Structures are given as C-alpha cells and as structure tokens.
Amino acid sequence: MAERGRPRGFDADAALERAMEVFWRRGYEGASLSDLTEAMGINRTSMYAAFGNKEALFRRAVDHYAEAEMAYAREALAEPTAYTVVEAFLRANADALTRPDRPPGCLSVQGGLAQGGDGGRIAAFLAGRRMAGEQALADRLTRAAAEGDLPDGTDPVALARYVMVVSEGNAVHAAAGAGRDALHATVDVALRAVPLPDRAGPLT
C-alpha cells in the first residue's frame, strides 16, 4: 500500500532528480518548498514522508548529484599520470559545467553560497564534500610524487588545492554565463602550471 499522501505511481528517483535540479538552479536557500514540490509533482506530505525535511532532501540530492553527475572525477583518478589526472578532471569538469541539458555551474558550489537560518550547516556540509574530493585528488597526486611522476619538491596537497580552485572558479563563471570554450581556455592556462616529471620517458 502506498504511503499516506503519496500519489499513485510516485517515482522517488525521478522526484529526487527534479529536486536536485531545483537546488542546482536556485541554491539551498533560494529553493522554496513550493518550488520543490511543484517540480517533484508531489505535495508536502509526500515529500516529508519520502525524504524528510528540506535539509534532508538537499543532502539526498547532493548524494545523487555526486553519484550521477560527477563520475568523471572518480574516473580521472584512474589516469596513469599526474598530468593526465588533472587534465582529464578539468576537461570533463568544464564539459559538465556547461551541459545544455543541465543547469549551468555546479550544485556543490552554488548550492550553499548563501547562508540562511540553518546555522551554516548546509555550507559546512558542502564544504566537507568538496574537501573530500580535494583529499582524494591529493592522495592520488601524493602517490604520483612517490612514483617519481612529479618533480622533487612538488607539494601534492597544494597542487590538488590549485586544481580545485580552478574547477570551482570555472563553476562560478559557468553559472554566470561563461561558455564551454571559455572554460576550456582557462583549463589550457591552468595546465601549464602542472609540473612534469624531471625525467623523460614512460614510468617504469
């Protein structure tokens, strides 16, 4: 039997996808309950029953976003060299930020730019998610340094932070209307700062 208040044929995954897009376009504070329930095609009772309150829905939406929209970040970590890791990540990120079938920008960046009456929980939650991504990249670059794939003296943590700053900056510009070519031009410049190994030839 369907939960009380839930419409017949309710598709929780589809509703979550639509809620994700509302948060993506409007941010956490800018997305009203009316905006969310209208987009999801359900009433508030159904939303609360299926997802909890607005904050719980947002956290679920961010989880869905990370799984469905940011697979490229995980794939980039499997690239064979530090340079190709960074290039694959920034190129795919520029493409993702400017997909014509998605809102421009990045949910995890613009979702919590404005702080409201939640005591900063949403901003802290999103910052934590971004830091987890940065740490994963730093771990991969640390391994690259240990393998001799980065010059001696390279700080892999600082390099990972630099890459994320470029990514997040591109997200802000994409949300403001910058096109894909403009973002890739920024990536072109950023890649010049990625240090190459001191030796020539493939890794052994």
Z-matrix of the N, CA and C atoms (Angstrom, degrees):
N
C 1 1.471
C 2 1.517 1 109.29
N 3 1.343 2 117.11 1 136.65
C 4 1.464 3 120.43 2 -179.45
C 5 1.520 4 109.59 3 -66.25
N 6 1.344 5 116.17 4 150.41
C 7 1.451 6 120.26 5 177.59
C 8 1.519 7 109.27 6 -64.75
N 9 1.336 8 116.11 7 149.85
C 10 1.459 9 121.81 8 -179.23
C 11 1.525 10 109.60 9 -57.60
N 12 1.333 11 116.54 10 132.11
C 13 1.455 12 121.05 11 177.92
C 14 1.508 13 113.43 12 87.82
N 15 1.325 14 116.98 13 -9.00
C 16 1.454 15 119.35 14 -178.93
C 17 1.527 16 109.59 15 -89.57
N 18 1.332 17 118.60 16 127.29
C 19 1.461 18 120.09 17 -178.27
C 20 1.517 19 111.40 18 -68.15
N 21 1.331 20 116.12 19 152.20
C 22 1.455 21 121.28 20 177.70
C 23 1.535 22 108.99 21 -59.64
N 24 1.322 23 116.44 22 136.53
C 25 1.455 24 119.60 23 178.49
C 26 1.514 25 114.11 24 79.18
N 27 1.319 26 118.15 25 14.91
C 28 1.470 27 122.03 26 -179.15
C 29 1.525 28 110.09 27 -60.62
N 30 1.323 29 116.42 28 127.67
C 31 1.466 30 122.84 29 179.19
C 32 1.522 31 107.56 30 -111.08
N 33 1.333 32 116.62 31 102.50
C 34 1.461 33 121.09 32 -174.98
C 35 1.525 34 112.00 33 -63.00
N 36 1.333 35 117.49 34 -38.38
C 37 1.461 36 120.36 35 -179.17
C 38 1.520 37 111.13 36 -65.94
N 39 1.330 38 116.50 37 -42.72
C 40 1.464 39 120.25 38 178.94
C 41 1.520 40 110.64 39 -66.28
N 42 1.327 41 116.86 40 -39.53
C 43 1.460 42 120.67 41 178.54
C 44 1.525 43 110.87 42 -64.11
N 45 1.330 44 116.43 43 -40.84
C 46 1.460 45 120.47 44 178.63
C 47 1.529 46 110.33 45 -64.31
N 48 1.313 47 117.08 46 -40.01
C 49 1.461 48 121.12 47 177.64
C 50 1.525 49 110.86 48 -59.63
N 51 1.323 50 116.90 49 -42.92
C 52 1.465 51 120.07 50 -179.27
C 53 1.520 52 111.23 51 -70.86
N 54 1.327 53 116.89 52 -35.93
C 55 1.463 54 119.60 53 175.98
C 56 1.528 55 110.44 54 -64.48
N 57 1.323 56 116.39 55 -40.41
C 58 1.458 57 120.90 56 177.68
C 59 1.524 58 110.62 57 -56.28
N 60 1.321 59 117.34 58 -43.13
C 61 1.460 60 120.09 59 -178.73
C 62 1.518 61 111.76 60 -67.41
N 63 1.329 62 117.93 61 -35.98
C 64 1.467 63 120.51 62 176.74
C 65 1.528 64 110.30 63 -63.77
N 66 1.321 65 116.96 64 -47.48
C 67 1.463 66 120.17 65 178.23
C 68 1.526 67 110.45 66 -62.21
N 69 1.306 68 116.50 67 -38.61
C 70 1.462 69 122.19 68 -178.72
C 71 1.527 70 110.38 69 -62.15
N 72 1.312 71 116.67 70 -42.96
C 73 1.466 72 120.36 71 -178.16
C 74 1.525 73 112.58 72 -77.17
N 75 1.322 74 117.04 73 -35.55
C 76 1.465 75 120.09 74 -168.88
C 77 1.519 76 114.48 75 -113.54
N 78 1.337 77 117.08 76 -9.38
C 79 1.451 78 119.40 77 -175.34
C 80 1.519 79 111.01 78 77.76
N 81 1.305 80 115.90 79 170.30
C 82 1.464 81 119.96 80 -177.70
C 83 1.520 82 111.08 81 -65.22
N 84 1.321 83 117.25 82 -50.14
C 85 1.460 84 120.66 83 -177.51
C 86 1.517 85 111.70 84 -67.65
N 87 1.336 86 116.64 85 -36.35
C 88 1.458 87 120.01 86 -175.83
C 89 1.512 88 114.38 87 -76.10
N 90 1.318 89 117.59 88 -16.92
C 91 1.462 90 121.29 89 -179.20
C 92 1.523 91 109.61 90 -88.14
N 93 1.319 92 117.00 91 111.35
C 94 1.458 93 120.57 92 178.69
C 95 1.526 94 110.00 93 -83.60
N 96 1.322 95 116.02 94 162.71
C 97 1.460 96 119.81 95 176.75
C 98 1.526 97 110.64 96 -60.92
N 99 1.328 98 116.95 97 -35.81
C 100 1.462 99 120.23 98 178.45
C 101 1.524 100 110.86 99 -65.55
N 102 1.344 101 116.16 100 -42.04
C 103 1.465 102 119.89 101 176.18
C 104 1.526 103 110.43 102 -57.57
N 105 1.322 104 115.43 103 -45.55
C 106 1.453 105 120.78 104 -174.98
C 107 1.524 106 111.96 105 -68.18
N 108 1.332 107 116.69 106 -49.16
C 109 1.464 108 118.51 107 -176.72
C 110 1.523 109 111.09 108 -67.96
N 111 1.325 110 117.09 109 -34.55
C 112 1.473 111 119.06 110 177.57
C 113 1.525 112 110.47 111 -63.91
N 114 1.335 113 116.30 112 -45.21
C 115 1.465 114 119.92 113 179.85
C 116 1.520 115 111.40 114 -66.19
N 117 1.317 116 116.98 115 -36.64
C 118 1.461 117 121.86 116 -177.33
C 119 1.529 118 112.18 117 -78.04
N 120 1.335 119 116.52 118 -17.38
C 121 1.451 120 120.33 119 -179.68
C 122 1.509 121 114.10 120 74.27
N 123 1.337 122 116.82 121 28.20
C 124 1.462 123 121.52 122 -179.93
C 125 1.519 124 108.94 123 -136.90
N 126 1.338 125 116.57 124 168.21
C 127 1.463 126 119.25 125 176.40
C 128 1.528 127 109.82 126 -93.37
N 129 1.304 128 115.40 127 175.18
C 130 1.475 129 119.50 128 -176.09
C 131 1.526 130 111.99 129 -63.34
N 132 1.320 131 116.15 130 -38.01
C 133 1.467 132 119.19 131 179.14
C 134 1.521 133 110.56 132 -58.75
N 135 1.329 134 115.52 133 -43.98
C 136 1.464 135 119.79 134 179.29
C 137 1.521 136 111.08 135 -65.46
N 138 1.331 137 116.36 136 -39.54
C 139 1.459 138 119.46 137 -179.69
C 140 1.525 139 111.05 138 -63.05
N 141 1.344 140 115.25 139 -46.52
C 142 1.460 141 118.82 140 -179.97
C 143 1.523 142 111.17 141 -63.50
N 144 1.332 143 116.59 142 -39.75
C 145 1.458 144 120.38 143 -178.54
C 146 1.526 145 111.62 144 -65.77
N 147 1.328 146 116.18 145 -37.65
C 148 1.461 147 119.89 146 -174.66
C 149 1.524 148 112.98 147 -87.35
N 150 1.328 149 117.14 148 -34.46
C 151 1.461 150 119.62 149 -169.72
C 152 1.530 151 114.24 150 -126.53
N 153 1.311 152 118.58 151 -10.25
C 154 1.456 153 119.66 152 -173.50
C 155 1.517 154 110.19 153 88.63
N 156 1.321 155 117.24 154 -153.76
C 157 1.461 156 120.25 155 -178.03
C 158 1.532 157 111.40 156 -81.62
N 159 1.320 158 116.58 157 -176.03
C 160 1.463 159 121.72 158 -176.36
C 161 1.524 160 111.20 159 -60.44
N 162 1.307 161 117.69 160 -42.29
C 163 1.466 162 120.30 161 -179.09
C 164 1.525 163 111.11 162 -64.31
N 165 1.324 164 116.18 163 -42.42
C 166 1.468 165 119.33 164 178.32
C 167 1.527 166 110.69 165 -64.02
N 168 1.329 167 116.68 166 -39.18
C 169 1.464 168 120.64 167 177.02
C 170 1.522 169 110.73 168 -62.40
N 171 1.322 170 116.19 169 -42.30
C 172 1.461 171 119.82 170 179.73
C 173 1.522 172 111.25 171 -62.83
N 174 1.312 173 116.47 172 -43.33
C 175 1.471 174 119.47 173 179.22
C 176 1.525 175 110.89 174 -62.61
N 177 1.323 176 117.11 175 -39.47
C 178 1.457 177 120.27 176 175.94
C 179 1.528 178 110.51 177 -64.26
N 180 1.325 179 116.26 178 -40.27
C 181 1.463 180 120.70 179 180.00
C 182 1.527 181 110.71 180 -64.04
N 183 1.325 182 117.28 181 -39.47
C 184 1.462 183 120.80 182 178.54
C 185 1.526 184 110.27 183 -66.68
N 186 1.328 185 116.99 184 -40.89
C 187 1.466 186 119.84 185 175.90
C 188 1.529 187 110.53 186 -59.38
N 189 1.315 188 115.58 187 -43.97
C 190 1.466 189 120.28 188 179.92
C 191 1.523 190 110.16 189 -64.24
N 192 1.313 191 116.26 190 -41.68
C 193 1.469 192 121.46 191 178.42
C 194 1.527 193 110.90 192 -59.91
N 195 1.318 194 116.51 193 -46.33
C 196 1.463 195 120.63 194 -178.70
C 197 1.522 196 111.26 195 -62.69
N 198 1.321 197 116.17 196 -38.50
C 199 1.456 198 120.36 197 -177.79
C 200 1.529 199 111.70 198 -75.15
N 201 1.318 200 116.19 199 -44.22
C 202 1.463 201 120.21 200 -171.56
C 203 1.525 202 113.66 201 -90.63
N 204 1.327 203 116.76 202 -34.68
C 205 1.460 204 120.25 203 -171.18
C 206 1.522 205 113.73 204 -102.81
N 207 1.328 206 117.67 205 -14.26
C 208 1.459 207 119.52 206 -174.66
C 209 1.522 208 112.85 207 -121.14
N 210 1.315 209 116.90 208 25.54
C 211 1.467 210 119.44 209 175.43
C 212 1.516 211 111.16 210 -59.14
N 213 1.328 212 116.80 211 -28.89
C 214 1.465 213 120.38 212 -179.73
C 215 1.519 214 112.26 213 -59.87
N 216 1.330 215 117.36 214 -31.13
C 217 1.462 216 120.07 215 -179.64
C 218 1.524 217 110.37 216 -66.78
N 219 1.317 218 116.41 217 -42.43
C 220 1.467 219 120.22 218 177.86
C 221 1.523 220 110.84 219 -67.41
N 222 1.325 221 116.27 220 -38.62
C 223 1.459 222 120.19 221 179.57
C 224 1.532 223 111.29 222 -65.05
N 225 1.327 224 116.83 223 -36.79
C 226 1.464 225 120.31 224 -179.07
C 227 1.520 226 111.57 225 -62.42
N 228 1.322 227 117.86 226 -33.22
C 229 1.457 228 121.22 227 -178.80
C 230 1.519 229 112.39 228 -64.69
N 231 1.331 230 116.53 229 -19.47
C 232 1.468 231 120.64 230 -179.87
C 233 1.527 232 112.52 231 -87.04
N 234 1.328 233 118.06 232 -2.47
C 235 1.461 234 120.27 233 177.67
C 236 1.528 235 109.91 234 -62.50
N 237 1.346 236 118.24 235 153.52
C 238 1.468 237 120.42 236 -169.97
C 239 1.520 238 116.04 237 -77.37
N 240 1.329 239 118.52 238 -21.09
C 241 1.470 240 119.76 239 -177.90
C 242 1.518 241 110.07 240 -130.40
N 243 1.322 242 115.36 241 160.78
C 244 1.461 243 120.15 242 179.01
C 245 1.530 244 110.59 243 -58.75
N 246 1.321 245 116.49 244 -44.03
C 247 1.459 246 119.73 245 -178.53
C 248 1.523 247 110.81 246 -61.77
N 249 1.329 248 117.64 247 -46.03
C 250 1.460 249 119.13 248 -178.08
C 251 1.524 250 112.04 249 -71.07
N 252 1.333 251 117.74 250 -28.62
C 253 1.463 252 120.26 251 172.09
C 254 1.522 253 109.80 252 -59.01
N 255 1.327 254 115.75 253 -51.59
C 256 1.464 255 120.69 254 -177.34
C 257 1.523 256 110.73 255 -65.45
N 258 1.321 257 116.27 256 -44.80
C 259 1.463 258 119.09 257 -178.97
C 260 1.530 259 111.22 258 -62.97
N 261 1.324 260 116.71 259 -47.07
C 262 1.468 261 119.83 260 -179.06
C 263 1.520 262 110.92 261 -60.19
N 264 1.335 263 116.36 262 -41.73
C 265 1.460 264 119.94 263 -179.51
C 266 1.520 265 111.63 264 -65.06
N 267 1.337 266 117.38 265 -49.95
C 268 1.464 267 120.06 266 -175.69
C 269 1.522 268 112.18 267 -69.37
N 270 1.334 269 117.66 268 -36.57
C 271 1.466 270 119.79 269 178.04
C 272 1.534 271 110.65 270 -66.03
N 273 1.331 272 116.09 271 -48.29
C 274 1.462 273 119.41 272 -179.49
C 275 1.526 274 111.14 273 -65.52
N 276 1.311 275 116.08 274 -34.83
C 277 1.458 276 120.48 275 177.68
C 278 1.526 277 110.85 276 -64.12
N 279 1.326 278 117.18 277 -44.58
C 280 1.465 279 120.46 278 178.22
C 281 1.522 280 111.09 279 -60.12
N 282 1.321 281 116.06 280 -39.62
C 283 1.471 282 119.89 281 177.55
C 284 1.528 283 110.70 282 -66.26
N 285 1.330 284 116.76 283 -43.61
C 286 1.464 285 120.50 284 -177.68
C 287 1.526 286 111.75 285 -65.40
N 288 1.318 287 116.42 286 -34.81
C 289 1.464 288 120.31 287 -178.81
C 290 1.516 289 112.71 288 -69.99
N 291 1.319 290 116.60 289 -16.64
C 292 1.469 291 120.46 290 -173.97
C 293 1.525 292 112.18 291 -125.27
N 294 1.325 293 117.09 292 25.41
C 295 1.463 294 119.60 293 177.36
C 296 1.523 295 110.28 294 -64.90
N 297 1.321 296 118.02 295 131.35
C 298 1.465 297 119.30 296 -178.24
C 299 1.521 298 113.85 297 -68.03
N 300 1.331 299 117.28 298 -19.77
C 301 1.462 300 120.83 299 -178.08
C 302 1.523 301 112.38 300 -97.07
N 303 1.324 302 117.06 301 8.68
C 304 1.454 303 121.81 302 179.55
C 305 1.527 304 109.78 303 -132.00
N 306 1.346 305 117.11 304 160.73
C 307 1.460 306 118.62 305 172.95
C 308 1.536 307 109.83 306 -62.07
N 309 1.317 308 118.21 307 148.25
C 310 1.466 309 119.30 308 177.89
C 311 1.522 310 111.34 309 -70.83
N 312 1.326 311 115.53 310 153.51
C 313 1.454 312 119.62 311 177.54
C 314 1.517 313 112.64 312 88.51
N 315 1.322 314 115.07 313 -159.16
C 316 1.463 315 122.19 314 -171.59
C 317 1.522 316 110.00 315 -131.86
N 318 1.316 317 117.05 316 127.88
C 319 1.459 318 120.93 317 -179.99
C 320 1.517 319 111.48 318 -58.06
N 321 1.327 320 117.76 319 -42.78
C 322 1.465 321 119.91 320 -174.26
C 323 1.523 322 112.64 321 -71.51
N 324 1.339 323 117.52 322 -19.28
C 325 1.462 324 120.66 323 177.42
C 326 1.521 325 110.13 324 -89.29
N 327 1.335 326 117.19 325 -54.66
C 328 1.453 327 119.13 326 -174.06
C 329 1.519 328 113.56 327 -84.62
N 330 1.331 329 116.61 328 -13.21
C 331 1.452 330 118.83 329 -178.31
C 332 1.512 331 113.89 330 -62.98
N 333 1.322 332 117.74 331 -28.64
C 334 1.458 333 119.53 332 -175.89
C 335 1.515 334 114.10 333 -128.55
N 336 1.332 335 117.18 334 28.62
C 337 1.462 336 119.17 335 -179.53
C 338 1.520 337 111.65 336 -67.58
N 339 1.332 338 116.24 337 -34.14
C 340 1.463 339 119.86 338 178.82
C 341 1.519 340 109.19 339 -100.72
N 342 1.320 341 116.72 340 133.11
C 343 1.456 342 120.69 341 177.60
C 344 1.520 343 109.30 342 -100.65
N 345 1.305 344 115.52 343 138.12
C 346 1.450 345 120.04 344 -179.18
C 347 1.511 346 111.40 345 -123.09
N 348 1.324 347 115.55 346 -133.65
C 349 1.449 348 120.03 347 -173.94
C 350 1.511 349 114.80 348 -89.97
N 351 1.319 350 117.38 349 18.12
C 352 1.468 351 119.39 350 -178.20
C 353 1.516 352 112.59 351 -94.02
N 354 1.316 353 117.32 352 7.95
C 355 1.461 354 119.98 353 179.33
C 356 1.512 355 113.89 354 71.84
N 357 1.316 356 116.42 355 18.65
C 358 1.464 357 120.09 356 178.64
C 359 1.513 358 114.14 357 82.26
N 360 1.340 359 117.55 358 8.57
C 361 1.469 360 119.78 359 -176.76
C 362 1.524 361 112.19 360 -63.88
N 363 1.327 362 116.83 361 -41.61
C 364 1.459 363 120.15 362 -177.45
C 365 1.519 364 110.53 363 -67.13
N 366 1.320 365 116.71 364 -45.14
C 367 1.468 366 119.78 365 178.45
C 368 1.521 367 110.52 366 -60.24
N 369 1.334 368 116.62 367 -41.55
C 370 1.461 369 120.34 368 -179.97
C 371 1.533 370 110.91 369 -67.83
N 372 1.319 371 116.54 370 -39.35
C 373 1.467 372 121.28 371 177.73
C 374 1.525 373 110.59 372 -60.69
N 375 1.325 374 116.86 373 -47.53
C 376 1.468 375 120.36 374 -178.95
C 377 1.522 376 111.29 375 -68.29
N 378 1.332 377 116.95 376 -38.57
C 379 1.458 378 119.61 377 177.05
C 380 1.529 379 110.49 378 -61.47
N 381 1.325 380 116.02 379 -39.55
C 382 1.457 381 119.95 380 177.94
C 383 1.515 382 112.21 381 -63.77
N 384 1.332 383 116.81 382 -39.52
C 385 1.460 384 120.06 383 178.30
C 386 1.527 385 110.61 384 -65.39
N 387 1.324 386 116.62 385 -42.32
C 388 1.470 387 119.17 386 178.86
C 389 1.525 388 110.82 387 -65.74
N 390 1.327 389 116.80 388 -38.08
C 391 1.465 390 119.78 389 179.24
C 392 1.521 391 111.26 390 -66.49
N 393 1.327 392 116.93 391 -33.76
C 394 1.469 393 119.56 392 177.24
C 395 1.523 394 109.99 393 -63.95
N 396 1.328 395 116.98 394 -40.73
C 397 1.460 396 120.40 395 176.23
C 398 1.511 397 112.01 396 -64.42
N 399 1.325 398 115.71 397 -41.71
C 400 1.461 399 120.07 398 178.27
C 401 1.530 400 110.87 399 -63.39
N 402 1.338 401 116.86 400 -39.27
C 403 1.460 402 120.47 401 -179.94
C 404 1.522 403 110.87 402 -66.11
N 405 1.336 404 116.65 403 -39.22
C 406 1.469 405 119.45 404 177.73
C 407 1.519 406 110.88 405 -62.01
N 408 1.333 407 116.42 406 -40.49
C 409 1.460 408 120.22 407 177.71
C 410 1.526 409 110.29 408 -67.92
N 411 1.330 410 117.78 409 -41.59
C 412 1.465 411 120.78 410 178.54
C 413 1.526 412 111.17 411 -61.75
N 414 1.326 413 116.91 412 -39.43
C 415 1.468 414 120.07 413 178.09
C 416 1.528 415 110.60 414 -62.98
N 417 1.328 416 115.85 415 -42.08
C 418 1.473 417 119.07 416 179.87
C 419 1.524 418 111.00 417 -66.03
N 420 1.323 419 117.62 418 -40.15
C 421 1.463 420 120.81 419 179.69
C 422 1.527 421 111.27 420 -72.36
N 423 1.318 422 116.93 421 -30.29
C 424 1.461 423 120.13 422 174.35
C 425 1.524 424 110.27 423 -63.83
N 426 1.321 425 116.11 424 -41.14
C 427 1.461 426 119.62 425 175.76
C 428 1.526 427 110.45 426 -63.66
N 429 1.329 428 116.56 427 -40.35
C 430 1.465 429 119.81 428 178.30
C 431 1.523 430 110.65 429 -60.84
N 432 1.335 431 117.12 430 -41.34
C 433 1.462 432 120.41 431 179.03
C 434 1.524 433 110.58 432 -63.46
N 435 1.332 434 116.55 433 -41.52
C 436 1.465 435 120.04 434 179.83
C 437 1.522 436 111.61 435 -65.54
N 438 1.328 437 117.12 436 -28.46
C 439 1.464 438 121.91 437 179.86
C 440 1.532 439 112.71 438 -85.51
N 441 1.327 440 116.77 439 0.61
C 442 1.456 441 120.33 440 -178.65
C 443 1.515 442 113.92 441 80.14
N 444 1.329 443 116.39 442 16.17
C 445 1.460 444 121.07 443 -178.61
C 446 1.518 445 112.34 444 -90.98
N 447 1.325 446 117.43 445 2.10
C 448 1.456 447 123.28 446 171.40
C 449 1.522 448 107.54 447 -132.56
N 450 1.323 449 118.28 448 148.37
C 451 1.471 450 119.66 449 -178.97
C 452 1.524 451 111.77 450 -61.26
N 453 1.318 452 116.25 451 151.61
C 454 1.461 453 120.79 452 174.02
C 455 1.526 454 109.39 453 -55.30
N 456 1.298 455 115.28 454 139.05
C 457 1.460 456 120.45 455 178.57
C 458 1.516 457 114.19 456 91.03
N 459 1.334 458 117.32 457 -7.25
C 460 1.460 459 119.45 458 177.92
C 461 1.526 460 110.11 459 -69.39
N 462 1.314 461 116.54 460 133.44
C 463 1.464 462 121.96 461 177.52
C 464 1.528 463 107.91 462 -94.07
N 465 1.335 464 118.34 463 102.82
C 466 1.459 465 119.62 464 -175.90
C 467 1.526 466 113.37 465 -66.11
N 468 1.321 467 116.85 466 -28.95
C 469 1.470 468 120.05 467 178.54
C 470 1.530 469 109.65 468 -68.16
N 471 1.322 470 116.45 469 -45.08
C 472 1.469 471 120.09 470 178.49
C 473 1.518 472 111.08 471 -65.69
N 474 1.333 473 117.15 472 -36.86
C 475 1.456 474 120.56 473 178.32
C 476 1.526 475 110.39 474 -65.53
N 477 1.315 476 117.63 475 -42.50
C 478 1.464 477 120.60 476 177.39
C 479 1.520 478 110.65 477 -61.92
N 480 1.333 479 116.58 478 -41.38
C 481 1.465 480 119.82 479 178.67
C 482 1.521 481 110.86 480 -63.54
N 483 1.324 482 116.73 481 -40.80
C 484 1.463 483 121.20 482 177.64
C 485 1.526 484 110.84 483 -59.63
N 486 1.320 485 116.85 484 -45.92
C 487 1.465 486 121.05 485 179.96
C 488 1.525 487 110.51 486 -60.86
N 489 1.321 488 116.83 487 -42.51
C 490 1.456 489 119.70 488 -179.71
C 491 1.522 490 111.74 489 -69.00
N 492 1.325 491 117.29 490 -34.15
C 493 1.470 492 120.04 491 176.28
C 494 1.530 493 110.14 492 -63.11
N 495 1.323 494 116.88 493 -41.70
C 496 1.465 495 120.51 494 176.72
C 497 1.526 496 110.20 495 -62.33
N 498 1.316 497 116.35 496 -46.62
C 499 1.465 498 121.21 497 -179.66
C 500 1.524 499 111.31 498 -60.43
N 501 1.315 500 116.61 499 -47.21
C 502 1.460 501 120.15 500 -177.60
C 503 1.528 502 111.46 501 -69.64
N 504 1.326 503 116.62 502 -35.65
C 505 1.462 504 119.60 503 175.24
C 506 1.522 505 111.44 504 -64.16
N 507 1.313 506 116.63 505 -42.01
C 508 1.459 507 119.85 506 176.49
C 509 1.529 508 111.02 507 -62.49
N 510 1.322 509 116.80 508 -35.19
C 511 1.465 510 120.02 509 178.72
C 512 1.525 511 110.77 510 -63.37
N 513 1.325 512 116.68 511 -42.54
C 514 1.465 513 120.55 512 179.04
C 515 1.525 514 110.20 513 -63.57
N 516 1.325 515 116.72 514 -43.26
C 517 1.466 516 120.22 515 -179.58
C 518 1.524 517 111.41 516 -68.49
N 519 1.329 518 117.68 517 -37.53
C 520 1.460 519 120.12 518 177.41
C 521 1.522 520 110.72 519 -62.38
N 522 1.337 521 116.73 520 -42.53
C 523 1.459 522 120.49 521 178.82
C 524 1.522 523 111.35 522 -62.98
N 525 1.338 524 116.23 523 -27.64
C 526 1.464 525 121.01 524 179.32
C 527 1.525 526 112.61 525 -87.03
N 528 1.350 527 116.93 526 -1.98
C 529 1.454 528 119.26 527 174.75
C 530 1.509 529 116.45 528 115.30
N 531 1.328 530 118.46 529 -0.24
C 532 1.468 531 119.93 530 178.95
C 533 1.523 532 109.55 531 -64.88
N 534 1.330 533 116.48 532 140.08
C 535 1.454 534 121.14 533 -177.48
C 536 1.514 535 112.79 534 -87.88
N 537 1.319 536 114.88 535 173.49
C 538 1.460 537 121.61 536 -176.84
C 539 1.527 538 111.67 537 -60.92
N 540 1.309 539 118.15 538 -44.07
C 541 1.466 540 120.33 539 -179.00
C 542 1.522 541 111.23 540 -60.29
N 543 1.330 542 115.97 541 -39.17
C 544 1.469 543 120.04 542 179.81
C 545 1.523 544 110.64 543 -64.94
N 546 1.326 545 117.05 544 -40.73
C 547 1.461 546 119.93 545 179.65
C 548 1.524 547 110.94 546 -67.24
N 549 1.327 548 117.28 547 -40.50
C 550 1.459 549 119.56 548 178.30
C 551 1.530 550 111.16 549 -66.77
N 552 1.309 551 117.97 550 -31.48
C 553 1.471 552 120.47 551 175.52
C 554 1.525 553 110.11 552 -63.75
N 555 1.332 554 116.62 553 -38.27
C 556 1.466 555 120.47 554 175.54
C 557 1.524 556 110.37 555 -65.01
N 558 1.323 557 116.53 556 -40.69
C 559 1.463 558 120.33 557 177.63
C 560 1.531 559 110.27 558 -61.86
N 561 1.332 560 116.98 559 -40.06
C 562 1.466 561 120.22 560 177.94
C 563 1.526 562 110.98 561 -54.39
N 564 1.326 563 115.22 562 -46.07
C 565 1.469 564 120.14 563 -179.71
C 566 1.522 565 110.47 564 -67.32
N 567 1.330 566 116.43 565 -43.73
C 568 1.467 567 120.55 566 -176.85
C 569 1.521 568 111.82 567 -62.17
N 570 1.312 569 117.12 568 -36.70
C 571 1.462 570 119.96 569 -177.32
C 572 1.517 571 112.79 570 -66.32
N 573 1.323 572 117.06 571 -22.32
C 574 1.462 573 119.64 572 177.63
C 575 1.521 574 111.67 573 -66.64
N 576 1.320 575 116.37 574 -19.45
C 577 1.465 576 120.32 575 -179.55
C 578 1.521 577 112.70 576 -89.64
N 579 1.326 578 117.75 577 -5.69
C 580 1.466 579 120.04 578 179.89
C 581 1.520 580 108.27 579 -80.42
N 582 1.332 581 118.37 580 117.38
C 583 1.464 582 119.97 581 -176.33
C 584 1.521 583 112.17 582 -71.00
N 585 1.297 584 115.79 583 140.58
C 586 1.465 585 122.45 584 177.79
C 587 1.527 586 109.47 585 -97.55
N 588 1.314 587 118.26 586 155.13
C 589 1.466 588 120.30 587 -178.62
C 590 1.528 589 110.91 588 -61.26
N 591 1.323 590 115.44 589 151.93
C 592 1.467 591 120.52 590 -177.81
C 593 1.520 592 112.64 591 -66.95
N 594 1.325 593 116.04 592 -28.87
C 595 1.443 594 119.15 593 -177.50
C 596 1.527 595 110.68 594 -97.27
N 597 1.298 596 115.96 595 158.00
C 598 1.462 597 120.79 596 176.23
C 599 1.516 598 109.07 597 -95.63
N 600 1.334 599 115.13 598 162.61
C 601 1.463 600 119.70 599 175.36
C 602 1.503 601 112.27 600 96.53
N 603 1.331 602 117.17 601 166.72
C 604 1.452 603 121.28 602 -177.40
C 605 1.520 604 112.86 603 -70.52
N 606 1.292 605 116.50 604 159.13
C 607 1.468 606 120.95 605 175.69
C 608 1.524 607 108.98 606 -65.06
N 609 1.324 608 115.48 607 147.04
C 610 1.471 609 120.11 608 177.07
C 611 1.506 610 109.12 609 -117.64
